[in-house]
Every structure is written in C-alpha cells, then in structure tokens.
Amino acid sequence: MDLHDELDKWLDGVLPEIFKDGHEPTLMEMSDLITRTRQQFTGEWLPILIREKYSDHLEQEYAPCPQCGKMHRKRLDSAKALRTMQGEGKISRPWFYCNDCELGYAPLDETLEISRKKIQLDVQKRATKLSAEVTFQRGEDLFQELTGQRISDHCLHETFEAVGAETRIEEVIPSRKDIEERIKKATRSTWRPILVVASDGAHLPTRPKAPRKGKRGSGQWQEAKGFRIYLMGVDSIIHLASWHQIQNEEDFGKDLALAASRIPQDRVRIALLGDGADWLWKHMTACFPEGREILDYYHCAEHIHKVGKVQYGEGTLEALEWVESTITRLFFAEVNQVIGGLRRMQPKNETAREEIRKLIGYLQNNRRKIHYRSDRKGGYPIGSGGIESAHKFISHTRLKRSGAWWIKENGNAMLRIRCALYNGTYDRVFDHYKQAHLSQKRVSKLKNG
C-alpha cells in the first residue's frame, strides 16, 4: 500500500495543475510538469521497494564481519540518504561494527552495491560520461535540464576524478574476443582484412599542480602520444582501439604492446602508418614485426612543398612543377632519383640549402617506407587521417577548449575515459571503478556509521 500512497500523494500535487480552471496545458507543458515532479514520487518509491524486497536484511540482528568473519550483533539502525536517477530517498538499515578490524558495515549496502557517497553509482556513471563530453560547468546545467535533478560542477569534477583514477588501459582496450569478432565481421573473402596501426603525437595545454589557494605556475604544452588501430572496411574504417596519454616513449611502447597482444596478427594484413618520428616506428615494428611500414603520404608531401616554396618561391609555376614531379616520383617509389635530384640542386640561399639538406636526410631515413603506388594497389592506406581524426575527437575536442589548462594527471584521466567511450568499453571501465569503489573500507570509526 505504501507505493499506492506515494502515487496518490504525487497525483494530488500534479492533477490540480493540469486541471486548473481556465488553463489548457499543452502536451509539452504537461510533460515538463511530470518531469519536474516525478522524482518526488520515484525517489521515495525505491526505498519502499527495498523494504519489500529485502525485509530479511532489515530485520537482521547478527552478521559476520566481511574482513575477519567474526559474528557481531547489530549496533544500531543507521539512516542512509540516497540520490539515484529516480530522485532522493532514505533507507534505514542494520549497522554493525567490528572492534578487531575497526570496520563498520551494513550487509544491505553490500547486497545493493550502495555507494558510500550520497550520489549513487547510476548517477555517477552518467555524470562521468557527461563530463567527458562537456565542461564541468556546462555539465551541471545539462544534467539538470536532461534529468530534472541538480548536481554541482564540483561534484561532477570530483566524481570524474574518482572514476578516472581507476581507469586502466586493461579495461579501455577491447578484449581479444571483441577484437576477433570485429575482424571476423570485416573478413568478406579469402583475403585477410587490412589492419592499420597508426601512431602520432598531439600537444596539449598543461599546468603544474598548486595548493587550493596557491598560485599556479606557468603552463606548458606537452605531447600526448597515441595510437589508433582499425580495419579497412569496404567503404569505411572499422574502429578497434585508441589510446592517448601524456607520457614518455617507454610507456607508450608498453601500452602499444598490450594492445598488440590482443590482436590475432595471423588473421590480418598489417599496415604501420606514421610520420618521420623515430620513437613511433621503433615501437610499432617491435609490436607488429610483420607489419608493412608506410610513411604518411601527406606528411611527406609537406616536406616537398616546403623545399619548393623556399627554392622557387611560394605560388610560382616553377615551384608547382617541381613539387608535382617530385611527389609523382615518390609515388612510384623512385626515392633514389629524387635524392639525386636534390643533391644536384643549386640552393637559392642558405634557407633553401638547409631545407634541401633536411629533406635529403628525411628521405634517406624513410626510403623503405615510401612505396605508395604498390600500397594503393594492395588496398593499404597511405594517409594518416585515421589517427588525426582520433586526436581531434579524443584530445582536441575536450582538452583544447579556449582557456583550458590541465594538470597532467587530470588530462590523462580525461583521455582515458574518452578513449573508453570511443572504443565502446566505457561500461567495462565503470564496472572496474565500481568494484574498486565498493571494496574500499567503508568506515573506520563507530561514529561514522
């Protein structure tokens, strides 16, 4: 009967608004009214359902300590305020205390997976997801607009940091089983599908930590090293995994190795795609020894255009003819001929001399990665658009907002969660956080029950 009483109470408040004399509410007005007021009902509805379903837990007089197993008698009935997606409510449940372990516990909390915080896990999960898409301040407004309940930007930030601190690459990268399923769907003939491993770095604005009211130090741009792994579909790419972190080269290599361990490399043809940075080729070839190395065509073309500009003048016909002929030769893998032509070139000035020298070294270092015509014939990509779009979506959209500066740890947490959203593994990530959160010691002193 309690449920019916709560429903009647809610209807007594809503119906007079709808049937008020002289007012003809629209559908939108009635819907908004229900959205604004329904949590007065549903918030109290949950505790009623809990009392009905778990009456045996609420009448419990003895319970074992979850840490040492020793049986203890109930100390008191402790009230717990809850805020869920259904609204605010309160339950009163038996509370126990183990003097040996200095541990307070409520068995019903374990059964229902109740968070130690007032804001419960269903709210935390949605709040964290929203915070990964918009600023915390904007998230406060949107959350209230979309759900009918308010959560402060401080609470959004605090919840996000807690989830981000527990987010690991092991959960962010899809499992081997998931990757195998995606490869299976992409295999449409006797030919093995092409799997692309693209790596690159993107610079993000960071600042040092500071005391709560202390002066912040000057900011600096740090490189987030990242990779994206995807399959070449018939008319689109099939995403497998992305990972981006502000970290050193060694840690990047370890993270890429973990992702590589989940890929059945014998079931795909592998393309390794990147610019001229030595660090990314070192780790890509170590993790994917059978991969076909491809120098990003557009990155290579940028170097060619730069020499044409300083040698022949920007926008001139001579520059255009030289650039097009040089790129064409590289497309047909005539790297030695291009290097020979550069060596015979008479530099216009010292700037041109230096750019020519750098281009010769660039082509010499990457000559085995330049074979664009055969790449295209084999169906391999020659441009790094895949990793560039991942950088834009994962890093730039959220972390490069106007005026934003990130503490490295917080920036990396944001990158991890955004990668999880992009990879389709956010549920796994949050489940890991939930288990870590629920396993923490709930209370250390009797007064905190």
N, C-alpha and C positions, 0 to 999 in steps of 0.2 A: 504493500500500500504506500510505502514511502515514495516510490517512484511516481505514482499517480498524484500524490500530494504535491510533489515538486512541480510536476507538469501543470497541475491546476493553478498553483501559485504563479507560474510563469505566464500562463494564458490569461490570468486575471490582470496581469500588468500589460499584456500586449493587445488583447482584444479591444479594450476601450479606446486605444489609439487608432485602431483600424476602423472601428465603427463609430467614431466620434461624429456627432451631428454636424451636418453641413460640410463635411470633408469627404472627398472622394479620392483616396490614395491611389497612386499609380502602382503598377507592378514593381517598379524599381524602388519606390518608397517603402512598400511592404517588405520587399526583400532586404533592404537596408535595415529596417526596424528589427527584423528577425536576426540578422547578422549581429547587430549591436547588443541584443538582449539574450540571445540563446545560451550564452555561456553562463548566465545566471542559473540556468537550468542544468545544462550539461556538466558544469563544474561540480555541482552537488550530486549529480547523477552517478558519477564514478565512485565516490565513497560509499554510496548506497549499494551499488553492485558489488563492491569489495566486501562490504559487511555480509551480504547474502552469500557470496561465493566462498569466502574464507572465514566463516564463523568459527571453525575449529581453531584457526590460528589466533583469533581474537580472544578466545577463551583459554588459551594455553597458560598453564601455571609453571611448567618446568621446560627447560630447553638446554641442550648441550652447547658449550662454548665452541664456536666454529674454529677456534685456534688450537685448544688443548683437548676438547671433547668432554671436559668435566661438566656435570649437570648442575644447573643453577635454578633457583626459584625466581619468579618474577619480582622485580623491584618496584615497578610502577606501571601504569598505563600512560604512555607518552604520546602527546599530540604531535602530528606531523603535517605541516602545511604543504600543499602540493599545487603546482601550476603546470597543467598539461595543455595540450592543444584544445582541450574541451573547456578550459577555464580554471578557476581557482576552487579548491576544496580542501578538506581537512579530514584526516583519519586519526583515530586513537588506537594504538596497538600495544601489546605487552612488550616491555623493555627489560632486558636482563644485563647483568654486569658480572664479569669475571675478575676477581681481585688479583689472581695469579698473573693473568695476561694483561691486566689493566685495559680491558676491552669491553665496551658496551655494544650490545647487539639486539636487534629486533628481527626474529625469524621471518616475519611477514615481509620485511624490506628485502630480504634475500629472495624470497619466492616471487615477489612482484618486480624485482630489479628496480627498486626505488633509489633514485639518486640522493646523495647526501645533501645536495642543494635543493632549494625550493623549486627551482625550474627543473622540470623532469626531462628525461632523455629524448622524448619525442620532440619537445620544443628545442632542445639543444641541437638535435640533428638538423632541423630545418633552419635554425638560426645560423649555424655554421655554414651551411650551404649558401644561404643568402649573403653572408658576409664575404664569401669568396667571389661574389659577383659584383657587389656594390660597396661603397664606403660604409663604415660602421654608422655614421650619422644618417646617411640615406637609408640604410637598412632598418634603423629604428622607425622611420616614417613608413616604409613599405610594409614592415612586419605588422604594424598596427592596422594599416589600410587593408591588407590582404587577409588577416586572421581575426581582427577585431580585438586583439589584446596588445598591450604595450610591453616592450622590452627595451631597456635603455641601451644607448650606444656603448656605454661602459660594460654592460652585461654581455652584449654581443662580442665585444673585444675580448673580454675575459674568457668567455666560452670558446671562442675561436682559438685563442692561445692554448687552452687546455687540450682541445682536440688536436691542434697542430703539433703540440709537443709529443703526442703519442703516435703520430702518423709516420710510418716507416715505408721504405721502398719495397719491402717484402709484401705489403698489402697493396701498394699503389700499382705495381706492375701486375698485369693479369697473370693468372696461374698458367702453368704449362697446358693444362687441359683446355682452358678457354682459348689459348692461342692455337692449339691444334684444331679446335673446332672452327676457328675463323680461317685457318689455312685450308681446311677441308672444303669449306664453302667456296673459297676462291679458286679451287682446283677444278677446272672445267674440261680438261683434256688430258692426254698422256704427258703433256709438257708440265713441268713443275712451275708453279707460280713464282713470280719475281718478288722477293722480299727486299725492301730498301732500308738500309741503316744510314740515317743522315745525322751528322753532328755539327754543332756550331756553338758560338758563344754570343750572349747578348748582355749589354751593360745596363745595370740597374742602379738607381739612386739609393745610397745607404748613408747612415749616420751612426756614430758611436752611441752606446748606452749612456744614460745620465741619471742621477738621482731624481726622485719625483719632482722636486722643485729646483733642481740644479740646472746649470747652464749646459746646453748641448754643444758638443764640438762641431767643427765644420764637417759637412757631408763630403762624400766621395762616391765616384762611380765604380762599381765592382762587377766583374764578369760572372754571369750565370752560365755555367757550362751545361749544355743539354744535348739530348739525342731524341730522335723520333724514329720509330720502327713501324713500317707499314707495308701493305701488299699492294701491288699494282692490279687493280680490277680492270674490267673491260672498258668502262667509261668513267671510272672514278678510283680513288685510292681507298683502301680498307685499313683503317687505323688499328694498330695493335697496342703500342705503348709509347708514352712520352715521359720524360724525366728531366727536370731542370733544377739546378741548385747552384747557389753561390758557394763554390768550393774549389779546392785545388785539383790539379791534374790527376794526382794519385787516387783521390776519392772518386773522381769521375770514372776512372778506369775500373774501380771496384764495382761501381753501380752498373756500368755497362756490362761487366762480366756476369752480374746476377741476372740481368735481362737476357743475355745471350744463353745462359744455362736453361732457360725456359722455352727456348725455340728449337724445334726439331730441324736442325740445319740440313739434314739429308733430304728433306721433303720440299726444299725451296731452292731457287737460284738467288744468290745473294748479291746485291749491289751495295757498295760502300760509297757514300757520297759526301763530299765536304769541300771546303776551300783549301787554301795552301798551308793552314796551320799544322805544324808537326805534331802537336800533342794529340789531336783527334785521330790522325792516321795511325799513330803508334798504338792506341788502344783499340781502334776498330779492327785493325789487321790482327791483333793479338786475340781478340774475342771471336772474330769471324775469319779464320785463316783462309777459307776458300772463297771469300768474297771478291767480287770484281771491283777494283778501285776506279772511281770516276771523279775527276776533278770538276767541280761545279763550272759549267759552261759559262754562266753569266758572270761569275767571279773572274774567270779567265778573260772574258771579253772586256771587263772593266780595265784590266791592266793594259790591254791592247789599245783601248780608246785613250787612255792617259798618255801613252807614248805618242800616239797620233796627234793629240792636242798640242803637246809641248814641242814636237818636232816640226809639224806642218801648220800649226795654227788652228784654233778652235773654229769649227764650222766651214773650213775650206774644202774645196773639191779634192785637193791632194790628200788631205787627212782622211776623207771619206773613202777614197780609192784604196789607200794603203791599209786602212782598218779592215775593209771588206775582203780584200785579197788575203790578208794575214789570217783572219778568222776562218776563211774558207780553207786555207791550207791546214790549219789546225783541225778543222772538222774532218779532214781526210787523213789525220794523224801524221802530217808532214812536219813534225816538230824540228827535226834537224835542219830542214830547209829554212824554216822561219828563224832559227837561231843563227844560221849562217848569214841570212839577210840582215839581221840586226847587227852582227859584228862588222859587216861591210858598210853599214850606215854611217854617214858623216853627221855627227851631232850638231844641231843648230847652235846650242850654247851649253853651258855647264849643267843647267837644269835638265836639258834633254839627255845629256851624256849620263847623268845619274839615273834617270828613269829607264834608259835603254839597258844600262848595266843591271838594274834590279829586275827587269823583265827577262833578261837572259838567264839570270840565276833562278828566277821563278819557273821558267820553262824547263830548265835542266833538272831541277829538283822534282818536278811533277811530270816528266815526259812519259812515264809508263802509265799514267792515269789519263792521258789525252788520246782518245780513240772514239770520237763522238759518232762518226758515221756507223761504225760497227755496233756501237751501243744502241743507236736508234733502230738498226736492223734487227737486233736481238730483243727489242722491246724494253730496253733499260731506260730509265730517266737520265737526263744529263743536267738538269737544273735542280737547285735546292729549294724550290718553292714549298715543299712539304715541311721542312724544318723551319723555314722563315714564317710560314703561317702558324706553326705551333708556338714559336716565340711571340708572335703578335697576340695570339689568343690567350696563351698561358701567362706570359710575362708582362707584355706591354699594356694590355687592356686594363689590368688591375693594378699593377705596380708602378706604371709610369704616368699616373694621373697628375694633373697640374698641381705642383706644390708638394707632392708626396715624397717623403724620405723615410726609408725603412731601416730599422735595426736589423742586422743580418739575420738573426735567429727568427724574427717575425716574418721577414721577407721569404726566408726558406720555408717556413711553415705555410705561408700563403701559396708558394709554388707547389709544395707537396699536395696540398688539398686541391688546387686547381688541376694538377696532373691527374689526380684520382677522378675528378669529375670528367675530365677529357677522356680518360681510359675506361670509364664505366665501372670503376672499382670503389666508388665512394661508400657504398653500403659495407663493403669489407673493411674499409678504413675506420668507419664509425663503429662497427662491431668490435674491432680491436680496442678502440678507445673505451667503449662501454665496459668491456671485460676488465681493462686496467683500472678504470674508474671505480667499478663495483668491488674490486678486490682490495682496494685501499682500506686501511684501518679506519673504521667509522668514527671512533671516539676513544679518547684516552683517559677521560676523567668522568666520574659519575655525574657531575653537574651538567655535562654537555649532552646528556641523553635526550 
